[in-house]
Amino acid sequence: MPTPSLHPFRIGLIQMSCSPDPNENLDKAMWRVREAAGRGAQVICLQELFRSEYFCRDEDAALFALAEDVPGPTTVAMAGLAAELKVAIISPVFERRGPGLYHNSAAVHDAGGAFLGLYRKMHIPDDPLYFEKFYFTPGDLGFRNFDTRFGRIGVLICWDQWYPEGARMASLGGASVLFYPTAIGWHPSEKAAFGHTQLDAWRTVQRGHAIANGIYVAATNRVGTEGPAGRRLEFWGNSFVSDPFGQVIAQASADQDEILLAEIDPRHMEEVRRHWPFLRDRRIDAYAPILNRWSA
C-alpha cells in the first residue's frame, strides 16, 4: 500500500434538496459539482441517494425501478464530469447489482474520470420511515479507501456514521478524510421534543470519530421536506467538516442548498496523532471479544 500523500487538498460537499424527477436531480447535482470545482474543490461529495427523493419512507416494490446498474446513467455522467473538470467525485447510487439484488452504494471517480470503485453501505437501518432493509443488501466490500489524485479518502454512508468500528477500519487504511454522504432528518412530530438532541448526537458521534482516529470527517446531508402528510421527513442539512481533533471547520445551514468547502491537511493529522497517539496505544491483543454480538 503506497504511503498517503502529505499535500493538502480541498474538498467540496454538495447539500441540496431533491425533486421526484431523477433526471432533474442529476442535472442539478452536475451543475453543483461544476460550481464546487469552480470554487477550488478537488474532491467533491454528493449526498446519499441524491438522484431521487428519499424513497425508503415506504415499502413499495415498484420503487426498485429507481435502481441502476454500475456503470449506468449516474456513474457515466459523473465519470465524464470528473474527466472534464479534473476533480474526483463521490456519487452515491441506488445500485442494481443483479436481478433482485440491490445496494445503497457510492461510486468514486478520480480526476480524469477513472473509476476507482464502489463502497456499499455496510450498516442498513430499519426504522419508521427509514425502511432500508426492504431495499438494500448489506455491503460486502468492506470499509474501503480510495487513492485519488489528491489524497487517500475513505467513504462510508449515513447509518455507518453511528458505528466506531467502520470509522476505525477506514482510518487504519490510511485515509486522510472520511466522507459520509447522508440522508437524515426529523419526523415532524418529534422535532419539537427531540430535534435538538438528535441533531447534537449525530454531530457529536462523528466529531468523536474524528478525535478517536485523528482524521478529518466530512458529512454531507440533504435538505428539504419530502413525503405526504403522515409520512413526511424534514431533512436537517447541517453538513459539516471536522478536523482531526473534532473542531468543526465548515458548517452548512439546516435548510438551504449549499456548497461547503474545506481544506484537508494531512500534515495537521500527523501533528495531532503525534500528540494524541490513540492509534499507537491500541491494545489489539485484547479486542477479540468485539467480534462477538454480545460478551456478557
Residue, then its C-alpha position, 0 to 999 in steps of 0.5 A: m500500500p503506497t504511503p498517503s500523500l502529505h499535500p493538502f487538498r480541498i474538498g467540496l460537499i454538495q447539500m441540496s434538496c431533491s425533486p421526484d424527477p431523477n433526471e432533474n436531480l442529476d442535472k442539478a447535482m452536475w451543475r453543483v459539482r461544476e460550481a464546487a470545482g469552480r470554487g477550488a474543490q478537488v474532491i467533491c461529495l454528493q449526498e446519499l441517494f441524491r438522484s431521487e427523493y428519499f424513497c425508503r419512507d415506504e415499502d413499495a416494490a415498484l420503487f426498485a425501478l429507481a435502481e441502476d446498474v454500475p456503470g449506468p446513467t449516474t456513474v457515466a455522467m459523473a465519470g465524464l464530469a470528473a474527466e472534464l473538470k479534473v476533480a474526483i467525485i463521490s456519487p452515491v447510487f441506488e445500485r442494481r447489482g443483479p436481478g433482485l439484488y440491490h445496494n445503497s452504494a457510492a461510486v468514486h471517480d478520480a480526476g480524469g474520470a477513472f473509476l476507482g470503485l464502489y463502497r456499499k453501505m455496510h450498516i442498513p437501518d430499519d426504522p419508521l420511515y427509514f425502511e432500508k432493509f426492504y431495499f438494500t443488501p448489506g455491503d460486502l466490500g468492506f470499509r474501503n479507501f480510495d487513492t485519488r489524485f489528491g489524497r487517500i479518502g475513505v467513504l462510508i454512508c449515513w447509518d455507518q456514521w453511528y458505528p466506531e468500528g467502520a470509522r476505525m477500519a477506514s482510518l487504519g487504511g490510511a485515509s486522510v478524510l472520511f466522507y459520509p454522504t447522508a440522508i437524515g432528518w426529523h419526523p415532524s412530530e418529534k422535532a419539537a421534543f427531540g430535534h435538538t438532541q438528535l441533531d447534537a448526537w449525530r454531530t457529536v458521534q462523528r466529531g468523536h470519530a474524528i478525535a478517536n482516529g485523528i482524521y478529518v470527517a466530512a458529512t454531507n446531508r440533504v435538505g428539504t421536506e419530502g413525503p405526504a402528510g403522515r409520512r413526511l421527513e424534514f431533512w436537517g442539512n447541517s453538513f459539516v467538516s471536522d478536523p482531526f481533533g473534532q473542531v468543526i471547520a465548515q458548517a452548512s445551514a439546516d435548510q438551504d442548498e449549499i456548497l461547503l468547502a474545506e481544506i484537508d491537511p494531512r500534515h495537521m493529522e500527523e501533528v495531532r496523532r503525534h500528540w494524541p497517539f490513540l492509534r499507537d496505544r491500541r491494545i489489539d491483543a485484547y479486542a477479540p471479544i468485539l467480534n462477538r454480538w454480545s460478551a456478557 
